Amino acid sequence: MNSQDPLHSTARPVILVGMHRSGTSLTANLLNQMGISMGSTFFPKDFANPRGYYEDVEFLHFHQTAFNTVLRSYAHGHPDWGWTPNRQIASNDLRNWTEKAKSLIARRGERFIHWGFKDPRSAPVLDFWHPLLDNPIYVVVYRDPVRVADSIQRLKAPVFLNHPQYAWAIWEFYNRRIFDFVVRHREQCIVMNIDALTKSVDFLPNTLQQRFQFESNAEDLTAQIAAEQLQQQSVSEQRDRLSRHVWNTCESLYGQLEEIADLPSSHRTDPIEKQAPFWSWESRKSEDTLSVIIPTHNDAAWLVEAISSVEQHYPGRFEVLVVDDGTTDQGSLDILNRIRDTGLAIPRIPASGLSAARNHLIAKAKGRYIIPLDSDNRILPDFLDRAIAELDCDPQTSVVYGDRQFFGLRNDVDQVPRVSANEMIDQNQLDACALFRKSMWESLGGYDTNVKCLEDWEFWLHAIRQGFHFKRLPILSIEYRVREGSLSRSGSLRKHVRQIRKVVWSKHPELLVQLAPPWIRATLFGTSQDSMAVSADAIRNSWFLKSYWNARWIGVTLRRIHTKLLGEFRRFTKRKSR
């Protein structure tokens, strides 16, 4: 117990209840400052919570062991938090751990007069703990699901980077259990919106005193709030509103929590059904300058952020075209239907691959300029206007691109080099998200639908071969999501690179001659070095040329592996030094 801030009351355990990333650590620290011992050994702080979790490791390990034992046969989801798509933890699942739980409670009660514990995992199993505790008080905090989902993404956990919809499902699972419990035990609960608590910190000690006769000598909790302020980054109004519309069951439950809260949010919003349409897709008159094309296939959970990023930075200005390329995942189909409800047409085509899906959209596009946006990436401000201006004033330029801001597992900037044919033939220098003339796409015959991966690389090589010019802008163009399983981190990347090189041999052999060293060309074609006089078949069948390129590309692969390993080592040592 904190001897400087004693509580004067009959001892009752105080259980802090709330979903992960909802301000439970901040609130646990406040309770600790007020003299309620929240534990003797806390889970250590880390980058996600640099001021500490105030999470008793004994209760944490109890829940983790029980949850993972019960759910270990379920391959997907996040068993550590008690949730998988097909099975969620229930209070009755913990019946075999009853004696261990009683022992935990007894040890804490013996050591401290005024004690409590905080582990968000207790939220879905409160009915297990309730009969074991002696007249407990529940301090309940909750937080807007949009901010929780965003905060969970920034944990960089692969399970959430690969399945962002899980954050919403777990938020609803936890808060539904919390809501149902509070309704049944209202007289023992203090329910607070965490954002409201940060603005009215005295509400917590005052309510504990008024309702439960707990008195605390804790001083300057407001200063503690300032030091422990919630980590949060702004979420755009467009993303906020579209997210709440797509995951409307979370929005509805959030409204129910607000209704029963002792301290609700100070900025209540109207229910989604009462709000004005998002962006009036059906009535908007976008410019004919640019079309943003976004194919999606079983990844609609990311699509919300991609669409919102365009509308956030360029509201109502450009045509946004989305196509469902044969989605089969039911969760993604549900999300697509919710997005369609906003008025955005999302036609469905048979699964044909990214090349065919992009061609489908570009053929329908009204804009004279095109920018493909992958559904898991986000557009940034300024780039589109700058790129359009470059194409408008320079008819010789056909492609404009910029740098990439990584997010997810990485947060550095990829400074894209100036496109060079000699470099591009070795490895792709340019993301698909570059702005180009629709007329160039028509001249090239579109993306090659026979290329099923790295199709943008082949598209750029084709453009180079046809003499189209590229221009780099020294500004950020997109936010590029890096996650486990993404191609940029996948071991299958080398296999796809080999496939693209086979396509180059088959489709662009002249480019391989053009980019070979002069001595190679002289050996093949004599002093004239006239590759145009030699048939494509003769080039493809040249063992000498093939040997040169195979050796060169093996060297490129080895350098890439070395660079990747060096980068991973540097990131590892940087984390260890923190």
C-alpha positions as CSV (number, residue, x, y, z in Angstrom):
1,M,0.0,0.0,0.0
2,N,1.1,3.6,-0.7
3,S,1.6,4.8,2.9
4,Q,1.6,8.5,1.8
5,D,-1.9,8.3,0.3
6,P,-3.8,5.9,2.6
7,L,-7.4,5.0,2.0
8,H,-9.7,5.0,5.1
9,S,-12.5,2.5,4.5
10,T,-13.5,-1.1,5.0
11,A,-11.2,-3.1,2.6
12,R,-12.9,-4.0,-0.7
13,P,-10.9,-5.1,-3.8
14,V,-11.0,-2.7,-6.7
15,I,-11.0,-4.4,-10.1
16,L,-10.1,-2.3,-13.1
17,V,-12.0,-3.4,-16.1
18,G,-11.5,-2.4,-19.7
19,M,-10.5,-3.4,-23.2
20,H,-6.8,-3.4,-24.3
21,R,-5.6,0.0,-25.5
22,S,-8.5,1.8,-23.7
23,G,-6.7,3.7,-21.0
24,T,-6.5,0.9,-18.4
25,S,-2.8,1.5,-17.7
26,L,-3.4,5.2,-17.1
27,T,-6.4,4.5,-14.8
28,A,-4.4,1.8,-12.9
29,N,-1.7,4.3,-12.2
30,L,-4.2,6.7,-10.8
31,L,-5.7,4.1,-8.5
32,N,-2.1,3.2,-7.4
33,Q,-1.5,6.8,-6.6
34,M,-4.7,6.9,-4.6
35,G,-3.4,4.1,-2.3
36,I,-4.9,1.1,-3.9
37,S,-2.1,-1.4,-4.5
38,M,-2.6,-2.7,-8.1
39,G,0.2,-5.2,-7.7
40,S,3.7,-5.8,-6.4
41,T,5.3,-6.8,-9.7
42,F,4.1,-5.1,-12.9
43,F,4.6,-6.2,-16.4
44,P,7.5,-4.1,-17.7
45,K,7.1,-1.0,-19.9
46,D,7.8,-1.1,-23.6
47,F,7.5,1.0,-26.7
48,A,3.7,0.5,-26.8
49,N,3.4,1.8,-23.2
50,P,6.6,3.6,-22.2
51,R,5.3,4.7,-18.8
52,G,4.3,1.2,-17.8
53,Y,1.2,-1.0,-17.7
54,Y,0.6,-1.3,-14.0
55,E,-0.5,-4.8,-14.7
56,D,0.1,-7.4,-12.0
57,V,2.1,-10.2,-13.6
58,E,0.5,-12.9,-11.5
59,F,-3.0,-12.1,-12.8
60,L,-1.6,-11.6,-16.3
61,H,0.1,-15.0,-16.3
62,F,-3.0,-16.6,-14.9
63,H,-5.2,-15.3,-17.7
64,Q,-2.6,-16.0,-20.4
65,T,-2.2,-19.6,-19.3
66,A,-5.9,-20.3,-19.0
67,F,-6.8,-18.6,-22.3
68,N,-4.1,-20.2,-24.4
69,T,-4.9,-23.6,-22.9
70,V,-8.6,-23.4,-23.7
71,L,-8.0,-21.9,-27.2
72,R,-4.8,-23.6,-28.3
73,S,-6.5,-25.8,-30.9
74,Y,-7.7,-22.7,-32.8
75,A,-5.3,-21.6,-35.4
76,H,-6.6,-18.1,-36.1
77,G,-7.4,-15.0,-34.0
78,H,-5.6,-14.0,-30.9
79,P,-6.0,-16.6,-28.2
80,D,-3.8,-14.6,-25.8
81,W,-6.7,-12.1,-25.6
82,G,-9.3,-14.8,-25.4
83,W,-10.6,-14.4,-28.9
84,T,-10.6,-16.4,-32.1
85,P,-13.1,-16.1,-35.0
86,N,-14.7,-19.5,-34.1
87,R,-14.3,-19.6,-30.3
88,Q,-14.1,-17.0,-27.6
89,I,-13.2,-17.5,-24.0
90,A,-16.1,-17.8,-21.5
91,S,-16.2,-17.6,-17.7
92,N,-17.2,-21.3,-17.5
93,D,-13.9,-22.2,-19.3
94,L,-11.9,-21.2,-16.2
95,R,-13.7,-23.5,-13.7
96,N,-10.6,-25.7,-13.5
97,W,-8.5,-22.7,-12.4
98,T,-10.8,-21.7,-9.5
99,E,-8.5,-22.8,-6.7
100,K,-5.5,-21.1,-8.3
101,A,-7.6,-17.9,-8.6
102,K,-8.6,-18.1,-4.9
103,S,-5.0,-18.5,-4.0
104,L,-4.1,-15.4,-5.9
105,I,-6.8,-13.4,-4.2
106,A,-5.9,-14.7,-0.8
107,R,-2.2,-13.7,-1.2
108,R,-3.1,-10.2,-2.4
109,G,-5.6,-9.8,0.5
110,E,-3.0,-10.9,3.1
111,R,-0.3,-8.4,1.8
112,F,-2.4,-5.3,1.3
113,I,-5.4,-3.8,3.0
114,H,-6.5,-1.9,-0.1
115,W,-5.8,-3.8,-3.2
116,G,-6.9,-4.4,-6.7
117,F,-5.7,-5.7,-10.0
118,K,-5.7,-4.7,-13.7
119,D,-5.5,-7.1,-16.6
120,P,-7.7,-6.3,-19.6
121,R,-8.1,-10.1,-20.1
122,S,-10.4,-10.1,-17.0
123,A,-13.1,-8.2,-18.9
124,P,-14.6,-11.2,-20.8
125,V,-14.5,-13.5,-17.7
126,L,-15.8,-11.2,-15.0
127,D,-18.5,-13.7,-14.1
128,F,-15.7,-16.1,-13.1
129,W,-14.0,-13.6,-10.8
130,H,-17.1,-12.0,-9.3
131,P,-18.2,-14.8,-6.9
132,L,-14.6,-15.3,-5.7
133,L,-14.1,-11.7,-4.6
134,D,-15.3,-10.1,-1.4
135,N,-17.8,-7.4,-2.3
136,P,-15.6,-5.9,-5.1
137,I,-15.8,-2.5,-6.7
138,Y,-15.4,-2.4,-10.5
139,V,-13.8,0.7,-12.1
140,V,-14.8,0.4,-15.7
141,V,-13.2,2.4,-18.5
142,Y,-14.0,2.3,-22.2
143,R,-12.8,4.1,-25.3
144,D,-14.0,4.9,-28.8
145,P,-13.6,1.8,-31.0
146,V,-12.0,3.8,-33.9
147,R,-9.2,5.0,-31.6
148,V,-8.7,1.6,-30.0
149,A,-8.5,-0.1,-33.4
150,D,-5.9,2.5,-34.6
151,S,-3.9,2.0,-31.4
152,I,-3.9,-1.8,-31.8
153,Q,-2.5,-1.4,-35.3
154,R,0.4,0.6,-33.9
155,L,1.3,-2.3,-31.6
156,K,2.9,-3.8,-34.8
157,A,1.7,-7.2,-33.8
158,P,1.6,-9.4,-37.0
159,V,-1.9,-10.8,-36.1
160,F,-3.4,-7.3,-36.3
161,L,-1.3,-6.0,-39.2
162,N,-2.5,-9.0,-41.2
163,H,-6.1,-8.9,-39.9
164,P,-7.1,-5.4,-38.9
165,Q,-10.7,-6.5,-38.6
166,Y,-9.8,-8.6,-35.6
167,A,-9.3,-5.4,-33.5
168,W,-12.9,-4.4,-34.1
169,A,-14.2,-7.9,-33.4
170,I,-12.2,-8.1,-30.1
171,W,-13.4,-4.6,-29.1
172,E,-17.0,-5.7,-29.5
173,F,-16.4,-9.0,-27.7
174,Y,-14.8,-7.3,-24.7
175,N,-17.1,-4.4,-24.4
176,R,-20.3,-6.5,-24.9
177,R,-19.2,-8.7,-22.0
178,I,-18.4,-5.5,-20.0
179,F,-21.8,-3.9,-20.8
180,D,-23.7,-7.0,-19.9
181,F,-21.9,-7.4,-16.6
182,V,-22.3,-3.7,-15.7
183,V,-26.1,-3.9,-16.3
184,R,-26.3,-6.8,-13.8
185,H,-24.0,-5.3,-11.2
186,R,-24.6,-1.6,-11.7
187,E,-24.4,-0.7,-8.0
188,Q,-20.8,-2.0,-7.8
189,C,-19.5,-0.3,-11.0
190,I,-18.1,3.1,-11.8
191,V,-18.2,3.5,-15.6
192,M,-16.1,6.1,-17.4
193,N,-15.2,7.1,-20.9
194,I,-11.4,7.3,-20.7
195,D,-11.2,10.5,-22.8
196,A,-13.6,12.2,-20.4
197,L,-11.6,11.0,-17.4
198,T,-8.5,12.7,-18.7
199,K,-10.4,16.0,-18.7
200,S,-12.1,15.4,-15.3
201,V,-9.6,13.4,-13.3
202,D,-11.1,14.3,-10.0
203,F,-14.2,12.4,-10.9
204,L,-12.6,9.1,-10.0
205,P,-11.6,9.8,-6.4
206,N,-14.7,11.9,-5.8
207,T,-17.0,9.1,-7.0
208,L,-15.1,6.5,-4.9
209,Q,-15.6,8.7,-1.9
210,Q,-19.2,9.5,-2.5
211,R,-20.4,6.0,-3.4
212,F,-18.0,3.7,-1.6
213,Q,-16.6,6.0,1.2
214,F,-13.1,5.6,-0.1
215,E,-11.0,8.7,0.9
216,S,-7.6,9.4,-0.6
217,N,-4.9,11.9,0.2
218,A,-3.4,11.6,-3.3
219,E,-2.3,15.0,-4.6
220,D,-2.1,16.4,-8.1
221,L,-3.7,13.6,-10.0
222,T,-4.1,16.2,-12.8
223,A,-0.3,16.3,-13.2
224,Q,-0.2,12.6,-13.3
225,I,-2.8,12.6,-16.1
226,A,-0.6,15.1,-18.0
227,A,2.4,12.8,-17.7
228,E,0.4,9.7,-18.6
229,Q,-1.7,11.2,-21.4
230,L,-3.1,8.6,-23.8
231,Q,-0.9,7.8,-26.7
232,Q,-3.0,8.6,-29.7
233,Q,-2.6,9.9,-33.2
234,S,-5.3,11.8,-35.0
235,V,-7.7,9.9,-37.1
236,S,-9.2,11.8,-39.9
237,E,-12.9,12.6,-39.9
238,Q,-13.3,10.7,-43.1
239,R,-11.7,7.5,-41.7
240,D,-13.6,7.9,-38.4
241,R,-17.0,8.1,-40.0
242,L,-16.5,5.4,-42.6
243,S,-15.0,3.1,-40.0
244,R,-18.0,3.6,-37.7
245,H,-20.3,3.0,-40.6
246,V,-18.6,-0.2,-41.7
247,W,-18.3,-1.6,-38.1
248,N,-21.7,-0.3,-37.1
249,T,-22.3,-2.9,-34.4
250,C,-19.3,-1.5,-32.5
251,E,-20.7,2.0,-33.0
252,S,-24.0,0.9,-31.6
253,L,-22.4,-0.8,-28.6
254,Y,-20.3,2.3,-27.9
255,G,-23.5,4.3,-27.8
256,Q,-24.9,1.9,-25.3
257,L,-21.9,2.3,-23.1
258,E,-22.2,6.1,-23.3
259,E,-25.8,5.8,-22.2
260,I,-25.0,3.9,-19.0
261,A,-21.7,5.7,-18.2
262,D,-21.3,7.7,-15.0
263,L,-18.8,9.8,-17.0
264,P,-19.6,9.7,-20.7
265,S,-17.7,11.4,-23.4
266,S,-17.8,15.2,-23.5
267,H,-18.1,15.1,-27.3
268,R,-21.0,12.8,-27.9
269,T,-21.8,12.2,-31.6
270,D,-25.2,11.5,-33.1
271,P,-25.9,7.9,-34.0
272,I,-24.6,7.0,-37.5
273,E,-28.1,6.7,-38.9
274,K,-28.8,10.4,-38.0
275,Q,-25.7,11.8,-39.7
276,A,-25.4,13.2,-43.1
277,P,-24.1,11.0,-45.9
278,F,-20.4,10.6,-45.9
279,W,-19.3,12.1,-49.2
280,S,-22.4,11.9,-51.3
281,W,-20.7,9.6,-53.8
282,E,-23.8,9.4,-56.0
283,S,-24.2,13.2,-56.4
284,R,-20.5,14.3,-56.5
285,K,-19.0,15.7,-59.7
286,S,-15.3,14.8,-59.5
287,E,-12.7,16.3,-61.8
288,D,-11.9,14.5,-65.0
289,T,-8.2,15.0,-64.3
290,L,-7.4,11.9,-62.3
291,S,-8.9,8.6,-61.5
292,V,-7.7,6.6,-58.4
293,I,-8.2,2.9,-59.0
294,I,-8.3,0.4,-56.1
295,P,-8.8,-3.3,-56.7
296,T,-9.6,-5.5,-53.7
297,H,-9.5,-9.2,-53.1
298,N,-10.2,-10.6,-49.6
299,D,-8.7,-7.5,-48.0
300,A,-11.6,-5.1,-47.6
301,A,-10.7,-4.3,-44.0
302,W,-7.8,-2.2,-45.3
303,L,-9.9,-0.6,-48.0
304,V,-11.5,1.7,-45.5
305,E,-8.2,3.4,-44.8
306,A,-7.3,3.6,-48.5
307,I,-10.5,5.2,-49.6
308,S,-10.5,7.6,-46.5
309,S,-7.0,8.7,-47.3
310,V,-8.0,10.0,-50.8
311,E,-11.1,11.8,-49.4
312,Q,-9.2,13.2,-46.5
313,H,-6.5,15.0,-48.6
314,Y,-8.5,15.6,-51.8
315,P,-12.2,15.7,-50.7
316,G,-14.6,15.2,-53.6
317,R,-12.0,16.1,-56.3
318,F,-11.0,12.9,-58.0
319,E,-12.8,9.9,-59.3
320,V,-12.4,6.9,-57.0
321,L,-13.0,3.5,-58.6
322,V,-13.0,0.2,-56.6
323,V,-13.5,-3.3,-58.0
324,D,-14.1,-6.5,-56.1
325,D,-11.8,-9.0,-57.8
326,G,-13.7,-12.2,-56.8
327,T,-13.6,-11.8,-53.0
328,T,-14.5,-15.0,-51.2
329,D,-13.9,-14.1,-47.6
330,Q,-17.3,-13.4,-45.9
331,G,-15.9,-10.7,-43.6
332,S,-14.6,-8.8,-46.6
333,L,-17.9,-9.3,-48.5
334,D,-19.7,-7.8,-45.5
335,I,-17.4,-4.8,-45.4
336,L,-17.8,-4.2,-49.1
337,N,-21.5,-4.2,-48.7
338,R,-21.3,-1.6,-45.9
339,I,-19.1,0.6,-48.1
340,R,-21.6,0.3,-51.0
341,D,-24.2,1.6,-48.6
342,T,-22.4,5.0,-48.7
343,G,-23.1,5.2,-52.5
344,L,-19.8,4.1,-53.8
345,A,-20.3,1.6,-56.6
346,I,-18.1,-1.5,-56.2
347,P,-18.7,-3.9,-59.1
348,R,-17.8,-7.5,-58.7
349,I,-15.8,-9.4,-61.3
350,P,-14.6,-13.0,-61.4
351,A,-11.2,-13.4,-59.7
352,S,-8.8,-12.5,-62.5
353,G,-5.7,-11.2,-60.7
354,L,-4.4,-7.7,-60.1
355,S,-3.5,-7.0,-63.7
356,A,-6.9,-7.8,-65.0
357,A,-8.6,-5.9,-62.2
358,R,-6.5,-2.8,-62.8
359,N,-7.2,-3.0,-66.6
360,H,-11.0,-3.3,-65.8
361,L,-10.9,-0.1,-63.7
362,I,-8.7,1.9,-66.0
363,A,-10.8,1.1,-69.0
364,K,-13.8,2.7,-67.2
365,A,-11.9,5.6,-65.8
366,K,-12.8,9.2,-66.8
367,G,-9.5,10.7,-65.8
368,R,-6.8,11.4,-68.3
369,Y,-4.3,10.5,-65.5
370,I,-4.4,7.3,-63.5
371,I,-2.9,6.3,-60.1
372,P,-3.3,2.7,-58.9
373,L,-3.6,2.5,-55.1
374,D,-3.2,-0.9,-53.4
375,S,-6.1,-1.4,-50.9
376,D,-3.7,-1.7,-47.9
377,N,-1.8,1.6,-48.6
378,R,-2.7,5.2,-48.1
379,I,-2.3,8.3,-50.3
380,L,-0.6,11.4,-48.8
381,P,-1.3,15.1,-49.3
382,D,0.3,17.3,-52.0
383,F,1.7,14.5,-54.2
384,L,-1.3,14.2,-56.5
385,D,-1.5,18.0,-57.2
386,R,2.3,18.2,-57.7
387,A,2.3,15.2,-60.0
388,I,-0.7,16.5,-62.1
389,A,1.1,19.8,-62.5
390,E,4.2,18.1,-63.8
391,L,2.2,16.1,-66.4
392,D,0.2,19.2,-67.4
393,C,3.3,21.3,-68.1
394,D,5.6,18.6,-69.5
395,P,4.1,16.5,-72.3
396,Q,7.3,14.5,-72.6
397,T,6.8,13.0,-69.1
398,S,4.4,10.1,-68.8
399,V,5.0,8.8,-65.2
400,V,5.5,10.8,-62.0
401,Y,6.4,9.2,-58.7
402,G,7.6,10.1,-55.2
403,D,9.0,8.6,-52.0
404,R,7.3,6.1,-49.7
405,Q,6.6,6.4,-46.0
406,F,6.6,2.9,-44.5
407,F,4.3,2.1,-41.7
408,G,3.3,-1.1,-39.8
409,L,6.4,-3.2,-39.0
410,R,8.7,-0.3,-40.3
411,N,8.4,3.4,-40.0
412,D,11.3,4.7,-42.1
413,V,11.2,6.5,-45.5
414,D,12.0,4.8,-48.7
415,Q,13.7,7.4,-50.9
416,V,12.9,6.0,-54.3
417,P,15.8,6.6,-56.7
418,R,15.6,8.1,-60.2
419,V,14.3,5.4,-62.5
420,S,17.1,3.9,-64.6
421,A,16.5,1.3,-67.2
422,N,19.8,-0.3,-66.2
423,E,18.7,-0.6,-62.6
424,M,15.1,-1.4,-63.3
425,I,16.1,-4.5,-65.3
426,D,17.8,-5.9,-62.2
427,Q,15.1,-5.1,-59.6
428,N,11.9,-3.1,-59.4
429,Q,12.6,0.5,-58.4
430,L,9.1,1.8,-58.4
431,D,5.9,1.1,-56.6
432,A,2.7,0.6,-58.5
433,C,1.3,3.8,-56.9
434,A,2.7,6.2,-59.4
435,L,0.7,8.7,-61.5
436,F,0.7,8.0,-65.3
437,R,-1.1,9.1,-68.4
438,K,-4.0,6.9,-69.4
439,S,-2.8,7.2,-73.0
440,M,0.4,5.4,-72.0
441,W,-1.6,2.5,-70.6
442,E,-3.5,2.4,-73.9
443,S,-0.3,2.4,-75.9
444,L,1.1,-0.5,-73.9
445,G,-2.0,-2.5,-74.1
446,G,-2.6,-2.3,-70.4
447,Y,-1.1,-4.5,-67.7
448,D,-0.1,-8.0,-68.9
449,T,-2.8,-10.3,-67.6
450,N,-0.5,-13.3,-67.9
451,V,1.7,-11.8,-65.2
452,K,0.2,-12.7,-61.8
453,C,2.7,-11.1,-59.5
454,L,5.0,-8.0,-59.7
455,E,2.9,-7.0,-62.7
456,D,3.8,-3.3,-62.1
457,W,7.5,-4.2,-62.6
458,E,6.7,-5.7,-66.0
459,F,4.5,-2.7,-66.8
460,W,7.3,-0.2,-66.1
461,L,9.8,-2.2,-68.1
462,H,7.4,-2.2,-71.0
463,A,7.0,1.6,-70.7
464,I,10.8,2.0,-70.6
465,R,11.2,-0.2,-73.7
466,Q,8.6,1.9,-75.5
467,G,10.5,5.1,-74.6
468,F,8.2,6.7,-72.1
469,H,9.8,9.1,-69.6
470,F,9.6,9.0,-65.8
471,K,10.1,11.8,-63.3
472,R,10.7,11.7,-59.6
473,L,9.3,14.3,-57.2
474,P,11.3,14.6,-53.9
475,I,8.2,14.3,-51.7
476,L,6.3,11.6,-50.0
477,S,3.6,10.1,-52.2
478,I,2.1,7.2,-50.2
479,E,2.1,5.4,-46.9
480,Y,3.2,1.8,-47.6
481,R,2.1,-0.9,-45.2
482,V,4.7,-3.4,-44.2
483,R,3.5,-6.5,-42.5
484,E,4.3,-10.2,-42.1
485,G,3.3,-12.0,-45.2
486,S,3.4,-9.0,-47.4
487,L,5.4,-9.6,-50.6
488,S,8.0,-7.1,-49.6
489,R,8.8,-9.4,-46.6
490,S,7.9,-12.7,-48.1
491,G,10.3,-15.5,-48.9
492,S,8.3,-16.1,-52.1
493,L,9.6,-12.8,-53.5
494,R,12.6,-14.4,-55.1
495,K,10.4,-16.9,-56.8
496,H,8.3,-14.1,-58.3
497,V,11.4,-12.2,-59.3
498,R,12.5,-15.3,-61.3
499,Q,9.1,-15.5,-62.9
500,I,9.3,-11.9,-64.0
501,R,12.7,-12.4,-65.5
502,K,11.4,-15.3,-67.5
503,V,8.7,-12.9,-68.8
504,V,11.4,-10.4,-69.7
505,W,13.2,-13.0,-71.7
506,S,10.0,-13.9,-73.5
507,K,8.5,-10.5,-74.0
508,H,11.3,-7.9,-74.0
509,P,14.5,-9.6,-75.3
510,E,15.5,-6.5,-77.1
511,L,15.7,-4.7,-73.8
512,L,18.2,-7.3,-72.5
513,V,20.4,-6.6,-75.5
514,Q,20.1,-2.9,-75.2
515,L,21.1,-2.9,-71.5
516,A,23.9,-5.4,-71.9
517,P,27.5,-4.1,-71.7
518,P,29.1,-3.0,-75.1
519,W,31.4,-6.0,-75.2
520,I,28.5,-8.3,-74.9
521,R,26.7,-6.6,-77.8
522,A,29.9,-6.6,-79.9
523,T,30.4,-10.3,-79.2
524,L,26.8,-11.0,-80.3
525,F,26.4,-8.7,-83.2
526,G,29.9,-7.7,-84.4
527,T,31.1,-4.1,-84.8
528,S,27.7,-2.9,-85.9
529,Q,26.1,-3.9,-82.6
530,D,22.8,-3.7,-84.4
531,S,20.5,-5.7,-82.2
532,M,17.5,-4.7,-84.3
533,A,18.9,-6.8,-87.1
534,V,18.7,-9.9,-85.0
535,S,15.4,-11.7,-84.5
536,A,13.9,-12.0,-81.0
537,D,14.2,-15.7,-81.1
538,A,17.9,-15.5,-81.8
539,I,18.3,-13.3,-78.8
540,R,16.3,-15.6,-76.6
541,N,18.4,-18.6,-77.7
542,S,21.7,-16.9,-77.1
543,W,23.4,-19.0,-74.4
544,F,26.1,-16.3,-74.1
545,L,23.6,-13.5,-73.3
546,K,21.6,-15.7,-71.0
547,S,24.8,-16.7,-69.1
548,Y,25.6,-13.0,-68.6
549,W,22.2,-12.1,-67.3
550,N,21.9,-15.1,-65.1
551,A,25.3,-14.3,-63.5
552,R,24.3,-10.6,-63.1
553,W,21.0,-11.4,-61.5
554,I,22.5,-13.9,-59.1
555,G,24.8,-11.1,-57.9
556,V,21.8,-8.8,-57.5
557,T,20.0,-11.4,-55.4
558,L,23.0,-12.0,-53.1
559,R,23.3,-8.2,-52.6
560,R,19.6,-8.0,-51.7
561,I,20.0,-10.8,-49.2
562,H,23.0,-9.1,-47.7
563,T,21.3,-5.7,-47.5
564,K,18.2,-7.2,-45.9
565,L,20.1,-9.2,-43.3
566,L,22.2,-6.1,-42.4
567,G,19.0,-4.0,-42.1
568,E,17.4,-6.5,-39.8
569,F,20.5,-6.7,-37.7
570,R,20.6,-2.9,-37.3
571,R,16.9,-2.8,-36.4
572,F,17.5,-5.6,-33.8
573,T,20.5,-3.9,-32.2
574,K,18.6,-0.6,-32.1
575,R,15.7,-2.2,-30.3
576,K,18.1,-3.9,-27.8
577,S,19.8,-0.6,-27.0
578,R,16.5,1.1,-26.0
